[in-house]
Amino acid sequence: MDYKRTIPGVRKPCCFYQANGQIFIPELDKRVTILDDKDAIVALLGDGAGVKEGIDMHPEVFATPHAVTVASNGDLYVTEWLPNARVRKFKHTPTSV
């Protein structure tokens, strides 16, 4: 395997998933990043960096996103590494140009 590139600004990536020309990166440092085919940021989801205690009680942010997958209809599923685990679904809502 040959080194390809470094993508700046990603915090503790766990893995990545490619779908529909985008890269989905669950970051163990409380965020999910979505990049386009040129490594530009499309979205930063659920940044829980500001929550210090009881982050598992805040459904609007991530604690430790560990894996992602994208369904054929574009819905995003994120699993988190928590004592009781947490799986979340994000409904794909296409935008019109």
TAMOWO-V941550 format. One line per field, one symbol per residue. ss: DSSP state (H for helix, E for strand, - for the rest). psi: psi as a letter, one per 40 degrees, with the letter a starting at -180 (. if undefined). burial: + if it has 9 or more other C-alpha atoms within 8 Angstrom, else -. Layout:
ss=???
psi=???
burial=???
This chain:
ss=------------E---EEE--EEEEEE---EEEEE-----EEEEE---------HHH-------EEEEEE-----EEEEE-----EEEEE-------
psi=hihdihhiehhghdaihhhfeihhhhheffihhhiaeeeihdihhfhedehdifdeegeeiicghdiiihideeihhhiigideihhihhhhgiii.
burial=------------+++++----+++++++++++++++----+--+-+++------+-----++++++++-+----++++++++---------------
